[in-house]
Amino acid sequence: MKVLLLGSNGQLGWELQRTCPEHVFLTTCDFPKVDFGSTDSITQCINTTQPDCIINAAAYTAVDKAEQDKDLAYRINHQAVLEIAELCQNNKITLVHISTDFIFNGQNFKPYKPDDSPDPKSIYGKSKLEGEQTVRRILKDRALIIRTAWLYSSHGNNFVKTMLNLMKEKPGLNVIDEQIGTPTWAYGLAQTIWTALDKKIHGTFHWTDAGIASWYDFAVAIQEEGLQTGLLDKSIPVNPVPGHQYPTPAKRPMYSVLDKTSFWQALEITPIHWRVQLRSMLKELEP
């Protein structure tokens, strides 16, 4: 199977490369090799590669910056996705497209199912929703859309690595406890994508690790596991605080737990709790 990975420089892109099965011939592409703001660049990349499948892990993900940078966010998260989907349709290419919990308003207060009504509150969420709606309209049964959330990895910048650095430098931390979701190790998501391709699964699904947490819970766990693994040598106070103490330009969903049941069943797997996955990832950071 010939697979083209778009967005290979990000956390998920990096994990997809290191988990790539032997039977897959993987070609990677990211900026500046491909310019997602250019139709010609996208077309040339796909036509040159001639893949059987495209995994689109590329996205404009600067959530707050997107509020002022609306045109670029829509260009990458919607228009580029439309062009990719049309090329897939014209060339009979399967598409795996990565989306986000930000397409929901965060007011459900029970895990969101894949067919729950979207209602994004940020430019980032709105642009990602239009992207996935375009994929469904153009490709129908030739696409797999996976919504995920709270992604982290030993590669790149993320909440886990930021917390570890701050815990080494600061006498104490305040972390928001009102936003509820589920941390997701990108390594596990990458493995899931390869399994879904092998099983030829199509449709819209959700993927995070199992369980729920607030950002505060996540930070407390990072410190506890960091102390256990020797990544941290001292404990500092981690205090829960309400979100209004740290206002941001973009509205974030207060509750964005995703219901993964249908995907777990389709994949025939046993889910792994987020804390177990966090522990596994932190071992990769050990000196």
Secondary structure, DSSP 8 states (H G I E B T S, - for coil): -EEEEESTTSHHHHHHHHT--TT-EEEEE-TTTS-TT-HHHHHHHHHHH--SEEEE------TTGGGT-HHHHHIIIIIHHHHHHHHHHHHT-EEEEEEEGGGS-S---S-B-TTS-----SHHHHHHHHHHHHHHHHHGGGEEEEEE-SEE-SSS--HHHHHHHHHHH-S-EEEE-S-EE--EEHHHHHHHHHHHHHTT--EEEE---BS-EEHHHHHHHHHHHHHHHTS-SS---EEEE-GGGS--SS---SB--B--HHHHHHHT----BHHHHHHHHHHTT--
